[in-house]
C-alpha cells in the first residue's frame, strides 16, 4: 500500500514538471521579436514584395502579350500539309493523273475515262497567306496597344494605394506607441501614489476606501497597457502582411514628419494615374469604334501554294505552284456593324461620365482633407495648451494631497485628466499626419 502511494506521488510530481514546462516553456518561445523599421524601409519593402502589386504587374504583362498577338496583321502565315487521296471517281481519277503529270494517250480511251478504277494521289503542299490591307485590324492593334498604358497606370495607382496603406499602418503604430508612453507614465505616477496612499493608510491617516480606489486605478491602467501591447502586435502583423513578411514581429518605429509633397499640383487631378488609366480606356474604346466602322471596307490578302503530287507515298514527282490575291468585301452583315457601333458608343459615354464623377469626387475629397489638416492644426494648438494646464493642475492637487489637503479622488481625477489631454494631443497629431498622407495620395501625379 505504501509502495502504491509513493508511485502516485512520483507520477503527480512528473506531471507537474511537464505542465510547468508547457506553460513557461511555450511562453518563452512565444516571445515576440522586436525589430526597428523606418517608414522609408517599409515603403520600399512593400513595393518590392507586395502580392497585390505583383498581380497588377501580371495584368500589364498580359496586356503586352495580347498586343503581340496582333502582329498577325503584318506577318505571313505558313502551313505545310501532306494528304493521301484514293478515288474511283472518273473526274478525280483523271485529275490525279493531270496533277502527277502522267497523262498518256491511252488515258483518253472512253472506257477508261468512264471506269478508271481506283487511283491514288499523294499531295505535299506548302501554303503561305500574306495580309496586305485590313484597316479594321490596324485599329484593333492600336486599341490593344493602348490597353498596355491602361494597365500600366492601374499598376501605378495600385502602388500608390499600397504606399498609402503602409503609411496609414505606420502612423497608427506611431500613435499606439505614443499611447503606450502616456500609459506607462500614468502607471508610474499611479504606483507612486499607491505607495504613498499605502504608507498613509498604514499610519492611520487614510481610509481603506482611499487605498482600494488607488489600487483599482492602478489595475485599470495596467489593463490599458496590456491593450496597447496587443494593438502593437496587431498593427505590426498588418505591416508584415503589406510587406509580404512573416507575422510575429513587433516593429519599433521612428518618428515621422510628413510633408505635403504634391501641394503645388493639387488642382491638376487629371495627372493622377487612375484618371489617366480611365482616359486610356476611353481612347482604346475610340480605336475599337474605328476598327468596327472600318470592318465594312474591302480586305486584301495574298496567298501562294507550292505542291508536289505523286502516285507513290513520299513521292515528289510533279511540282506546281499557285499564286493569287484575294479581295473580299462584307457588304451587309445583318446590322452587326451598326449595332456594335451603337454599343461601343454607349460604353464610351458611360466611361466619360465616370471620369467626370471621379474628378469631381477627387476635388471634393481634396477640399475636405485640406480642411481636416487645418482642423488638426487647431486641435494641436489647443492640445498643447490643455496639456500644460492639466500638468499644472495635477502638480497642484498632488502637492495638496501630500500635505493632506486633497483627497485621493481629486488626485486620481487630475491624473486621468492629464492622461486624456495627452492622448487627445497625440490623436490630433495623428489626424494631421493621416490627412497629409491622404492628401498626398489624392494628388499623386504621373509624369
DRENBA-693828 format. One line per field, with one value per residue (C-alpha): residue number from 1; residue in three letters; x, y, z. Coordinates in Angstrom, 1 decimal. Layout:
// residues N
n: c(NUM	...)
res: c(ala	...)
xx: c(X	...)
yy: c(Y	...)
zz: c(Z	...)
// end
This chain:
// residues 447
n: c(1	2	3	4	5	6	7	8	9	10	11	12	13	14	15	16	17	18	19	20	21	22	23	24	25	26	27	28	29	30	31	32	33	34	35	36	37	38	39	40	41	42	43	44	45	46	47	48	49	50	51	52	53	54	55	56	57	58	59	60	61	62	63	64	65	66	67	68	69	70	71	72	73	74	75	76	77	78	79	80	81	82	83	84	85	86	87	88	89	90	91	92	93	94	95	96	97	98	99	100	101	102	103	104	105	106	107	108	109	110	111	112	113	114	115	116	117	118	119	120	121	122	123	124	125	126	127	128	129	130	131	132	133	134	135	136	137	138	139	140	141	142	143	144	145	146	147	148	149	150	151	152	153	154	155	156	157	158	159	160	161	162	163	164	165	166	167	168	169	170	171	172	173	174	175	176	177	178	179	180	181	182	183	184	185	186	187	188	189	190	191	192	193	194	195	196	197	198	199	200	201	202	203	204	205	206	207	208	209	210	211	212	213	214	215	216	217	218	219	220	221	222	223	224	225	226	227	228	229	230	231	232	233	234	235	236	237	238	239	240	241	242	243	244	245	246	247	248	249	250	251	252	253	254	255	256	257	258	259	260	261	262	263	264	265	266	267	268	269	270	271	272	273	274	275	276	277	278	279	280	281	282	283	284	285	286	287	288	289	290	291	292	293	294	295	296	297	298	299	300	301	302	303	304	305	306	307	308	309	310	311	312	313	314	315	316	317	318	319	320	321	322	323	324	325	326	327	328	329	330	331	332	333	334	335	336	337	338	339	340	341	342	343	344	345	346	347	348	349	350	351	352	353	354	355	356	357	358	359	360	361	362	363	364	365	366	367	368	369	370	371	372	373	374	375	376	377	378	379	380	381	382	383	384	385	386	387	388	389	390	391	392	393	394	395	396	397	398	399	400	401	402	403	404	405	406	407	408	409	410	411	412	413	414	415	416	417	418	419	420	421	422	423	424	425	426	427	428	429	430	431	432	433	434	435	436	437	438	439	440	441	442	443	444	445	446	447)
res: c(unk	unk	unk	unk	unk	unk	unk	unk	unk	unk	unk	unk	unk	unk	unk	unk	unk	unk	unk	unk	unk	unk	unk	unk	unk	unk	unk	unk	unk	unk	unk	unk	unk	unk	unk	unk	unk	unk	unk	unk	unk	unk	unk	unk	unk	unk	unk	unk	unk	unk	unk	unk	unk	unk	unk	unk	unk	unk	unk	unk	unk	unk	unk	unk	unk	unk	unk	unk	unk	unk	unk	unk	unk	unk	unk	unk	unk	unk	unk	unk	unk	unk	unk	unk	unk	unk	unk	unk	unk	unk	unk	unk	unk	unk	unk	unk	unk	unk	unk	unk	unk	unk	unk	unk	unk	unk	unk	unk	unk	unk	unk	unk	unk	unk	unk	unk	unk	unk	unk	unk	unk	unk	unk	unk	unk	unk	unk	unk	unk	unk	unk	unk	unk	unk	unk	unk	unk	unk	unk	unk	unk	unk	unk	unk	unk	unk	unk	unk	unk	unk	unk	unk	unk	unk	unk	unk	unk	unk	unk	unk	unk	unk	unk	unk	unk	unk	unk	unk	unk	unk	unk	unk	unk	unk	unk	unk	unk	unk	unk	unk	unk	unk	unk	unk	unk	unk	unk	unk	unk	unk	unk	unk	unk	unk	unk	unk	unk	unk	unk	unk	unk	unk	unk	unk	unk	unk	unk	unk	unk	unk	unk	unk	unk	unk	unk	unk	unk	unk	unk	unk	unk	unk	unk	unk	unk	unk	unk	unk	unk	unk	unk	unk	unk	unk	unk	unk	unk	unk	unk	unk	unk	unk	unk	unk	unk	unk	unk	unk	unk	unk	unk	unk	unk	unk	unk	unk	unk	unk	unk	unk	unk	unk	unk	unk	unk	unk	unk	unk	unk	unk	unk	unk	unk	unk	unk	unk	unk	unk	unk	unk	unk	unk	unk	unk	unk	unk	unk	unk	unk	unk	unk	unk	unk	unk	unk	unk	unk	unk	unk	unk	unk	unk	unk	unk	unk	unk	unk	unk	unk	unk	unk	unk	unk	unk	unk	unk	unk	unk	unk	unk	unk	unk	unk	unk	unk	unk	unk	unk	unk	unk	unk	unk	unk	unk	unk	unk	unk	unk	unk	unk	unk	unk	unk	unk	unk	unk	unk	unk	unk	unk	unk	unk	unk	unk	unk	unk	unk	unk	unk	unk	unk	unk	unk	unk	unk	unk	unk	unk	unk	unk	unk	unk	unk	unk	unk	unk	unk	unk	unk	unk	unk	unk	unk	unk	unk	unk	unk	unk	unk	unk	unk	unk	unk	unk	unk	unk	unk	unk	unk	unk	unk	unk	unk	unk	unk	unk	unk	unk	unk	unk	unk	unk	unk	unk	unk	unk	unk	unk	unk	unk	unk	unk	unk	unk	unk	unk	unk	unk	unk	unk	unk	unk	unk	unk	unk	unk	unk	unk	unk	unk	unk	unk	unk	unk	unk	unk	unk)
xx: c(0.0	2.9	4.6	1.5	1.2	4.9	4.4	1.4	3.3	6.1	3.6	2.0	5.4	6.3	3.0	3.5	7.0	5.6	2.8	5.3	7.5	4.4	3.2	6.5	8.5	5.9	5.7	9.4	9.4	6.3	8.0	7.6	10.7	11.3	12.8	13.4	11.6	11.6	8.7	11.0	12.1	8.5	7.5	10.4	9.8	6.1	6.7	9.2	7.2	3.5	1.5	-1.3	1.3	2.6	-0.9	-1.1	2.2	0.9	-2.1	0.2	2.3	-0.9	-1.9	1.6	1.2	-2.2	-0.7	2.0	-0.8	-1.9	1.4	-0.5	-1.9	1.5	3.3	2.6	1.1	2.9	1.4	2.7	0.3	0.6	-2.5	-3.2	-6.3	-7.9	-10.8	-12.5	-14.4	-13.7	-13.2	-10.9	-9.0	-8.2	-7.4	-4.9	-3.0	-3.0	-1.6	1.0	1.9	1.4	-1.4	-0.9	-2.9	-4.4	-5.9	-8.4	-10.0	-13.7	-13.9	-11.0	-12.4	-15.8	-14.5	-10.9	-10.9	-9.2	-6.4	-4.4	-2.6	-0.2	-0.1	2.6	1.7	3.4	0.9	1.6	-1.0	0.1	-2.1	-1.9	-4.7	-7.0	-7.9	-10.1	-7.3	-4.9	-7.2	-7.7	-3.9	-3.8	-6.6	-4.6	-1.5	-3.5	-4.6	-0.9	-1.0	-4.3	-2.9	0.4	-1.4	-3.6	-0.5	0.9	-2.3	-2.2	1.4	0.1	-2.6	-0.2	2.1	-1.0	-1.9	1.7	1.9	-1.5	-0.4	2.9	1.2	-1.3	1.7	3.3	0.0	-0.1	3.5	2.6	-0.4	1.9	4.2	1.4	0.0	3.5	3.9	0.5	1.2	4.4	2.6	-0.3	2.1	3.9	0.6	-0.5	2.7	2.1	-1.5	-0.4	2.0	-0.6	-3.1	-0.7	-0.2	-4.0	-4.2	-6.3	-9.3	-9.5	-11.7	-8.9	-6.4	-8.9	-9.7	-6.0	-5.5	-8.5	-7.0	-3.6	-5.2	-7.2	-4.0	-2.2	-5.1	-4.8	-1.0	-1.7	-4.3	-1.7	0.8	-1.8	-2.5	1.2	1.3	-1.8	-0.6	2.9	1.3	-0.6	2.6	4.2	1.3	1.7	5.5	4.8	6.8	6.0	4.0	5.2	7.5	6.9	8.2	9.8	9.4	11.0	9.0	7.5	7.2	5.1	5.1	2.7	4.8	2.2	0.8	1.6	-0.3	-3.5	-5.6	-4.2	-6.1	-6.1	-2.4	-3.4	-2.6	-6.2	-7.6	-5.0	-6.0	-9.6	-8.7	-6.6	-9.5	-11.6	-9.0	-9.0	-12.8	-12.4	-10.0	-12.3	-15.1	-12.9	-12.0	-15.7	-16.5	-13.7	-14.7	-17.0	-14.1	-12.7	-10.0	-6.9	-4.8	-2.3	-1.7	0.7	0.8	3.6	2.6	4.1	1.9	2.8	1.0	3.5	3.7	6.6	7.0	7.7	7.3	5.3	5.6	3.4	2.5	-0.5	-0.3	-3.2	-4.7	-8.0	-10.2	-13.2	-16.0	-18.6	-21.4	-24.1	-23.6	-27.2	-26.7	-24.0	-21.6	-24.3	-25.4	-21.9	-21.1	-24.0	-22.9	-19.4	-20.6	-22.7	-19.7	-17.6	-20.3	-20.5	-16.8	-16.7	-19.3	-17.3	-14.2	-16.2	-17.5	-14.0	-12.5	-15.4	-15.2	-11.4	-11.9	-14.4	-12.1	-9.1	-11.1	-12.4	-8.9	-7.3	-9.9	-9.1	-5.4	-6.4	-8.7	-6.0	-3.5	-6.1	-6.6	-2.8	-2.5	-5.4	-4.0	-0.6	-2.3	-4.6	-1.7	0.2	-2.8	-3.6	0.0	-0.1	-3.4	-2.1	1.0	-1.0	-3.5	-0.7	1.1	-2.0	-2.6	0.8	0.0	-3.3	-5.3	-6.9	-8.5	-7.5	-10.3	-9.1	-5.6	-6.9	-9.2	-6.4	-4.1	-6.8	-7.5	-3.8	-3.6	-6.7	-5.3	-2.0	-3.9	-6.1	-2.9	-1.3	-4.6	-4.6	-1.0	-2.0	-5.0	-2.9	-0.3	-3.0	-4.7	-1.4	-0.7	-4.2	-3.9	-0.6	-2.4	-5.2	-2.9	-0.2	0.5	2.1	4.5)
yy: c(0.0	2.4	1.5	2.4	5.8	6.5	5.8	8.0	10.9	10.4	10.5	13.6	15.3	14.3	15.6	18.9	19.3	18.7	21.2	23.8	23.3	23.5	26.8	28.6	26.9	27.8	31.4	31.6	30.5	32.6	35.9	38.4	39.6	43.3	44.9	48.5	49.7	53.1	54.3	54.5	50.9	49.8	51.5	50.1	46.6	46.7	47.9	45.0	42.3	43.1	40.4	42.8	44.8	41.6	40.8	44.3	43.7	40.5	42.4	44.7	41.8	40.1	43.3	43.3	39.6	40.3	43.2	40.9	38.6	41.4	41.1	38.7	41.6	42.1	38.7	35.9	32.5	29.5	26.0	22.6	19.7	16.2	14.5	11.0	10.6	7.4	7.5	5.7	8.8	9.5	13.2	12.8	9.9	11.8	14.9	12.9	12.0	15.6	16.7	14.0	14.9	11.2	11.5	9.3	8.9	5.7	7.6	9.2	5.8	6.4	3.1	4.1	7.6	6.3	3.5	4.3	2.0	3.1	5.7	7.4	10.7	12.0	15.7	17.6	21.3	24.4	27.3	31.0	33.6	37.3	40.0	43.2	45.6	45.1	48.5	47.2	45.0	48.0	50.0	46.9	46.6	50.3	49.6	46.7	48.8	51.5	48.8	48.4	52.0	51.4	48.6	50.4	53.3	51.0	49.3	52.7	53.6	50.2	51.1	54.5	52.7	50.2	53.1	54.8	51.6	51.2	54.8	54.5	51.4	53.0	56.2	54.0	52.2	55.5	56.6	53.4	53.8	57.4	56.0	53.4	56.1	58.0	54.9	54.0	57.5	57.3	53.9	55.0	58.0	55.8	53.3	56.1	57.5	54.0	53.6	56.9	56.0	52.7	54.4	56.9	54.1	52.2	55.3	55.5	58.8	57.5	55.2	51.8	53.2	55.6	52.7	50.5	53.4	53.8	50.1	49.9	52.8	51.0	47.8	49.8	51.4	48.1	46.7	49.6	48.9	45.3	46.5	48.8	46.0	43.9	46.7	47.0	43.3	43.5	46.6	45.1	42.0	44.2	45.8	42.4	41.4	44.5	43.8	40.1	39.1	36.5	37.8	37.7	40.7	43.9	46.8	49.7	52.9	56.3	59.5	60.6	64.2	64.1	67.0	67.8	66.7	67.5	70.8	72.6	70.2	69.9	71.4	69.1	66.0	64.8	63.8	61.2	57.6	56.3	59.2	58.5	54.9	55.7	58.2	55.5	53.1	55.8	56.2	52.4	52.4	55.1	53.0	50.0	52.1	53.0	49.3	48.3	51.1	50.1	46.4	47.2	48.2	45.6	43.3	42.5	39.4	37.4	33.7	31.2	27.4	25.2	21.5	18.1	15.3	11.6	8.3	6.9	7.8	10.2	10.8	14.2	13.7	16.7	20.1	23.1	26.5	28.7	32.4	34.8	37.9	37.8	40.8	40.4	42.8	42.2	44.3	43.5	41.6	41.8	45.2	43.7	46.6	49.2	47.6	47.0	50.7	51.8	49.6	50.9	54.5	53.9	52.3	55.3	57.7	55.8	55.9	59.7	60.2	58.0	60.1	63.3	61.8	60.6	64.1	65.8	63.3	63.8	67.6	67.2	64.9	67.2	70.2	68.0	66.7	70.2	71.4	68.4	69.4	72.9	71.5	69.2	72.1	74.0	70.9	70.6	74.2	73.8	70.4	71.8	74.5	71.9	69.5	72.4	73.4	69.7	69.2	72.3	71.3	67.8	69.2	71.5	68.8	66.2	68.6	69.4	65.6	65.0	67.7	66.2	69.0	67.0	63.5	60.5	61.0	64.5	63.3	60.4	62.7	65.1	62.3	60.9	64.3	64.8	61.4	62.2	65.5	63.9	61.3	63.9	65.8	62.6	61.8	65.3	64.9	61.6	63.1	65.8	63.3	61.0	63.9	64.9	61.3	61.1	64.4	63.3	60.1	62.2	64.5	61.9	62.8	60.8	62.4)
zz: c(0.0	0.8	-2.4	-4.4	-2.6	-3.4	-7.1	-7.2	-5.7	-8.2	-11.1	-9.8	-9.5	-13.0	-14.4	-12.6	-14.1	-17.6	-17.0	-15.8	-18.9	-21.2	-19.6	-19.1	-21.9	-24.6	-23.2	-23.6	-27.2	-28.0	-27.1	-29.9	-31.6	-31.8	-35.0	-35.9	-39.0	-40.7	-42.9	-46.0	-45.5	-45.1	-48.3	-50.2	-49.0	-49.8	-53.3	-53.9	-52.2	-52.0	-53.8	-54.9	-56.8	-58.3	-59.7	-61.2	-62.9	-64.3	-65.7	-67.5	-68.8	-70.0	-72.0	-73.6	-74.6	-76.1	-78.1	-79.5	-80.9	-83.2	-85.1	-87.3	-89.3	-90.8	-90.7	-93.1	-92.1	-93.4	-93.4	-94.6	-95.2	-96.6	-98.0	-99.3	-101.6	-103.0	-105.5	-108.4	-109.4	-113.1	-112.6	-109.6	-111.1	-114.3	-112.2	-110.2	-113.4	-114.6	-111.2	-111.3	-115.0	-116.0	-118.6	-121.7	-125.0	-123.8	-120.8	-123.3	-124.0	-123.3	-121.4	-119.1	-118.7	-117.6	-115.5	-114.4	-111.4	-108.2	-108.3	-105.7	-105.3	-102.6	-102.2	-100.3	-100.1	-98.7	-98.2	-97.5	-96.7	-96.5	-95.1	-97.3	-96.3	-93.3	-91.9	-89.1	-87.8	-87.8	-85.4	-83.3	-82.9	-81.8	-79.3	-77.9	-77.6	-75.7	-73.2	-72.1	-71.0	-69.2	-67.1	-66.6	-65.0	-63.0	-61.6	-60.6	-58.8	-57.1	-56.0	-54.6	-52.7	-51.2	-50.1	-48.5	-46.6	-45.3	-44.3	-42.5	-40.6	-39.7	-38.4	-36.4	-34.9	-34.0	-32.3	-30.3	-29.1	-28.1	-26.2	-24.6	-23.5	-21.9	-20.2	-18.8	-17.4	-15.9	-14.4	-12.8	-11.3	-10.1	-8.5	-6.7	-5.5	-4.4	-2.4	-0.8	0.0	1.4	3.7	4.9	5.3	7.5	9.6	10.0	8.1	5.3	5.0	3.4	0.6	-0.5	-0.7	-2.7	-5.0	-5.8	-6.4	-8.8	-10.8	-11.0	-12.2	-14.8	-16.2	-16.2	-18.3	-20.7	-21.0	-22.0	-24.5	-26.2	-26.4	-28.2	-30.6	-31.3	-32.2	-34.4	-36.4	-36.7	-38.2	-40.7	-41.7	-42.2	-44.4	-46.6	-46.9	-47.5	-44.4	-41.7	-38.8	-35.2	-35.2	-33.2	-35.1	-33.3	-35.3	-36.0	-35.5	-38.9	-40.1	-43.2	-45.7	-48.5	-51.4	-54.1	-52.8	-56.0	-58.1	-56.2	-58.9	-61.6	-60.8	-64.4	-64.0	-61.4	-62.6	-62.1	-64.2	-66.9	-66.9	-67.4	-70.2	-71.8	-71.7	-73.4	-76.2	-76.5	-77.0	-79.6	-81.6	-81.3	-82.7	-85.7	-86.1	-86.1	-88.6	-91.0	-90.8	-93.8	-96.0	-98.5	-97.3	-99.5	-98.8	-100.9	-100.9	-102.5	-102.7	-103.8	-104.4	-105.1	-106.5	-106.9	-107.1	-104.5	-100.9	-100.1	-103.9	-105.2	-109.0	-110.2	-108.7	-109.3	-107.7	-107.3	-106.6	-106.1	-104.5	-102.7	-102.4	-100.2	-99.1	-96.5	-97.9	-95.4	-92.1	-90.7	-89.0	-86.9	-87.5	-86.8	-83.6	-82.3	-83.1	-81.0	-78.1	-78.2	-78.3	-75.2	-73.4	-74.3	-73.0	-69.7	-69.3	-70.0	-67.2	-64.8	-65.5	-64.7	-61.5	-60.5	-61.0	-59.1	-56.3	-56.0	-55.9	-53.0	-51.2	-51.6	-50.2	-47.3	-46.5	-46.7	-44.1	-41.9	-41.9	-40.7	-38.1	-36.8	-36.5	-34.5	-32.2	-31.8	-30.6	-28.2	-27.1	-26.1	-24.0	-22.4	-21.6	-19.9	-17.9	-16.9	-15.8	-13.7	-12.1	-11.4	-9.7	-7.5	-6.5	-5.9	-3.6	-1.8	-1.4	0.1	2.6	3.4	1.9	-1.0	-1.2	-3.3	-5.7	-6.6	-7.4	-9.5	-11.4	-12.1	-13.3	-15.5	-17.0	-17.7	-19.5	-21.5	-22.7	-23.7	-25.6	-27.3	-28.3	-29.8	-31.6	-33.1	-34.3	-35.8	-37.6	-39.1	-40.4	-41.7	-43.5	-45.1	-46.2	-47.7	-49.5	-51.0	-52.2	-53.7	-55.5	-56.6	-60.2	-63.0	-65.5)
// end
